[in-house]
Amino acid sequence: MAKFSPGIFCNNPVTVNRNNVFWMCDFDLPEPIKESKSLAQISEVHGVFCMGFYCDPQVGDLVTYRGYQWRVIGRHFYTYRHSERSQRRIPKLLLEFLGETNEE
């Protein structure tokens, strides 16, 4: 088990040994922002994209994508029978737009 020493902080990147969890994310930009951006910039952000996460996003988590920030407000799962491999669908994240951010 990992041991942590209180008071010692470092910013070292770590590798997470886990497969990605895929979610369909509906990134919906508000009209004022869409009007101020070019069509090429809008097409990179606005729409439904399949995104990979290293863990399951929970309600209240923040998602930063291409300079914009969203909050997870819900998760939508689809049911299927275990034997129906061709019928499987990726779950969907319901997102609320918060605004622009300086992070990528």
Number of C-alpha atoms within 10 A of each C-alpha: 3 3 5 7 6 6 6 6 7 6 5 6 6 6 6 8 7 9 10 12 14 16 21 18 20 17 20 16 19 12 8 8 12 15 11 10 11 10 11 8 12 16 11 11 17 15 12 13 14 12 12 14 12 12 12 13 16 13 14 13 12 17 16 16 15 13 12 18 20 21 18 18 14 14 17 11 11 10 9 12 8 8 8 8 9 7 11 13 13 13 16 19 23 16 22 19 16 15 13 14 12 9 10 9
